[in-house]
Amino acid sequence: MRIQAFPVPSLVLMALMTLLAGVMPARAEIYKFVDDKGQVTYTNMSRPGAKPQMVIPDMGPSATTTDTAPPATKSRPAAKSPTPSYFPKVDVGTQRKRDDMRRQLLVEEMRSEERNLAAARGALASGSRQPGTDIRKLSDAVRLHEKNIEMLNKELSHIR
């Protein structure tokens, strides 16, 4: 009995071409809707029965400028660029609520990471006493949780 072999490279190439044929360029548009109660909603998807009041155009490569200046160093603070006129404005109270919610989520995530770090350190301590345990894997888990906590602290420091 002879088994028919398929040419693998051509099958892979055909599958890749099929996948790429369905890919369309992405568009980034933001729609602003105001409902009957005056609630403003920004979304990237149009809604049936509602008309967008403002469409923010795609800011693709054609809309950006090329800057030939050297990148800013860390010792010098970066200059703030002005907010585009079409960008949605948020009042101070709304932004404060968003910041408070984000802070709360980050604090909850921090608590979870601290629990996970304690568990990973415990597993490393008990695993180091048992022969055949992959200490490197346990150490990597500890480092991962330590790095996550470091990044969460950094994010928390950026919230006003």
N, C-alpha and C positions, 0 to 999 in steps of 0.2 A: 504494500500500500504506500503510495507516494502522497505526501502532504504538499499542497500548493502553498508556496511562500509568497506573501505580498511584499512588494517593495516598500519598506518602511519609510524611507525618506520622502517618497512621493506622496504617501498617505499623510504624513505629517505636514508636508507643504500644502496639500490640498485642504486639510483641516484649517491650517493657518490662514490661507487665502479666503476660505469661507467665513471665518471669524472676522477678518479685516474688512471684508466686503460689506458687512453689516454695520461697521463703525461709522458714525457720522460725526462731523465736527461739533463740539460743544458750544452752546451759546449761554452767555451769562446775562440774563435780564431779570430785573427786579420790578415787581408790580406793586403798586400801592392801592389798596382798596379801603374805602370808608363805608361801613355798614349803616343801617338805619339809625342806630343808637350813637353814631359818631365814632365808633371804635375803629381805629386805624390798624390795618394789617398789612405787613410787607411779606411778600412771598415770591418764589421763583416760578410759580405755576399759576397760569391764568385760571380764573374761577368761572364756571358756567353761570350765565345770567348776570354777571357783574362786569362792569367796564373798568379797565385800569385808568386811574387818574394821571398816573405818571409812570413812564417806562424809563428805567435807567439803562442806557445803551451798554453794550458789551465794551469793556475797556481792554480790548485785545492788543496785540503787538502794534497795530497801526496807530493806536491812540496813545501809546507810550512814547516817551522820548528816550534817546540814548544819551546817557551821561558818561562823558569821558573823564570826569574828575576821579581821582583816586578815592577808594572807599574810606569812610570815616574811621578813625582809630577809636579804640575803646576809651582812651583818656579824654577825648573831646566829646561832649554830648552832641547827639545828632540834632540838627535843626528840624523843627516840626514843619511839615508841609501843610499848607492850608487845606481845609476840607472842601471838596468840590461842591459847587452850589446845588447840584442835583441830589446830593447825598442826604438821606433822611436825618432830621434833627430830633434829638431826644431831650426832654426837659430834665432838669436836675433831679427832681423827685423820682422820676422813672428810672434814671440811670442809677440812683442810689439803691433803689429796690433791686435792680438787676445785679449790682455789685454785691449787695447783701446776700442774695440768693446764690450767687457764684461762690462767695466766701463760705457759705454754709455747706455747699456741696464739696468744696475743696477740704474743709475741716472734716467732714464725714469720711471722705476718701483717705485723709491723713490718718484718722483713727483706725480705719480698716487696714491700711498699710502697716501701721505700728503693730497691730495684732498679728498680721502675717509675718512681719519681721521677727517678732518674739517667737512665733511658732517655728520659723525657719532656723533661728538660732538654737532653739531647743532640739530640733531635728539634727542639726549639725553637731551639737554637743553629745547627744546620745548615739549618733551614727559614728562619731570618731572613736567610740569605745567598742564598736562591733566590727569584727573582721569582714571584709568583702563589701563594705559600704562604699559607694562612690562619693568620696568626700568632696571632690571637685564640683560635682553637681549640686551638693548641698551648699557649698561655699558660694557658688554662682547664684543660688536662690537668695542667700543672705545679701549679697551685693546688689542684686536686682531690687530688693525691697528698700535697701538703703538709698539707692539712686532714685527710686520713686519718691521717697520721703524728701530727699534733697530737692527734686523738681517741684514737688507740691509746695514746699516752703518758699521756693523762688516765685511760684505763681501767686501765692498768698501775699508776698511782699509787694507785688505789682498792683494789687487791688487797692483803690483809694479808700 
